[in-house]
């Protein structure tokens, strides 16, 4: 029994180490891909590198001014403040600068006052830290609230709580804030259009790849693990929608108080948010469809598995729907081009509706249990095709346009 218990523990440790190894391998691969993308072309990865170098440069400049040239007694405060204020937008840098200076001032004044009144560092900490931690949790200060208790700790730990020390600390923090904001505003001020474009491209690309993968799996045969992987990938499409919403918010904010926004090349205008809403409607039936497929091959199937002829028609439908999504990516990038992508899209949508008609006719040939499984897929795929309406320009048109004549 002892040996078997040891073996069980050994297997458990081996499995845990294996998972850790796979995670580390995946993480290293992801970092490598990001590094290659940053070197290869403009994009979110290169933007992160740019902002990181700007933050490092702002901190170095603040230290050079206060620590090296001026030799200020509290020189650490300047680079500490500067590096934090190279934010994702100029507006956010300004707002964060005000928040941080208020928080640092509160932490400094409270700590210095308590130390001077009590004459004891320990007593001052017991009095000040609860107050500054509460201030740090005040929602208006956001992520900068942490600087209230940390500043108080610096003041008390180093005994720098005379009136001269307090003024120096605040003055050097202000210098760091000015340098951080100036670097962010004047050196490649960030505009987040690329993040929006990246998310806009990912939606049709990942949807097309998923639909084509499912279509191939239906032809070749699939199992529980494969179907659950499809469902996970479909849910990740909804995560991309969240990224797109965040990117649009960042883009709007990045134009506020940005002195370089008019000088930056922005490229073609972005599609309106109606395009985003259309993809939200597409993602829902995609998730539902993959959930139904997974339910037919689970360990205890909730729905009866489908026969091969039905799977063949469904495969044709999903492949054509994937072609529509792939054409959507081309339409997005073609803006003002020849219109060939729109023609390919219309043909693919017509083929999808034709396959849907064949799939619907299969309902009449199935027993009641199989018809239940098939009926769900027919309804979900029909909803998917309705939402894959033709596009007019760069925004999806109404659901009644295009190839709807084949919906029978």
ABEGO torsion letter per residue (X at the ends): XAAAAAAAAAAAAAAAAAAAAAAAAAAAAAAAAAAAAAAABBEAAAAAAAAAAAAAAAAAAAAAAAAAAAGBAAAAAAAAAAAAABBABAAAAAAAAAAAAAAAAAAAAAAAAAAAAAGBAAAAAAAAAAAAAAAAABAAAEAAAAAAAAAAAAAAAAGBABAAAAAAAAAAAAAAAAAAAAAAAABGBBBAAAAAAAAAAAAAAAAAAAAAAAAAAAAAEBBAAAAAAAAAAAAAAAAAAAAAAAAAAAAAAAABGBAAAAABBAEBBBBBAAAAAAAAAAAAAAAAAAAAAAAAABABBABBBBBAAAAAAAAAAAAAAAAAAAAAAAAAAABGBAGAAAAAAAAAAAAAAAAAAAAAAAAAABBAAAAAAAAAAAAAAAAAAAABBBBBEABBBBAABEAAAAAX
